[in-house]
Amino acid sequence: MINSDVIEACLSHVIGSQVRRAYNRSNYLEHRKPVMQLWGDYVEQCAPPNTFPKFTLGED
C-alpha cells in the first residue's frame, strides 16, 4: 500500500493544516520514484503498441 502523503505529493496536492505542513517538510522524492514508475508502466500497458517514441539517455 502506498502512503497517502506520498500519493498527495505525486499529485502536487497541498495536504493537512498549516501546522502539519510546517512540520512535514518532506518532498517524498525517494518514495515518489517507484510510484511514478508504476504509473508509467500502467500508462505504457494501456497504450497501443508502438505509440511512444523510444528515447535513450545520453545520446544526441
Secondary structure in CASP SS format (residue, H / E / C, confidence):
PFRMAT SS
TARGET T0000
AUTHOR 0000-0000-0000
METHOD secondary structure of the structure
MODEL  1
M C 1.00
I C 1.00
N C 1.00
S H 1.00
D H 1.00
V H 1.00
I H 1.00
E H 1.00
A H 1.00
C H 1.00
L C 1.00
S C 1.00
H C 1.00
V C 1.00
I C 1.00
G C 1.00
S C 1.00
Q H 1.00
V H 1.00
R H 1.00
R H 1.00
A H 1.00
Y H 1.00
N C 1.00
R C 1.00
S C 1.00
N C 1.00
Y C 1.00
L H 1.00
E H 1.00
H H 1.00
R H 1.00
K H 1.00
P H 1.00
V H 1.00
M H 1.00
Q H 1.00
L H 1.00
W H 1.00
G H 1.00
D H 1.00
Y H 1.00
V H 1.00
E H 1.00
Q H 1.00
C H 1.00
A C 1.00
P C 1.00
P C 1.00
N C 1.00
T C 1.00
F C 1.00
P C 1.00
K C 1.00
F C 1.00
T C 1.00
L C 1.00
G C 1.00
E C 1.00
D C 1.00
END
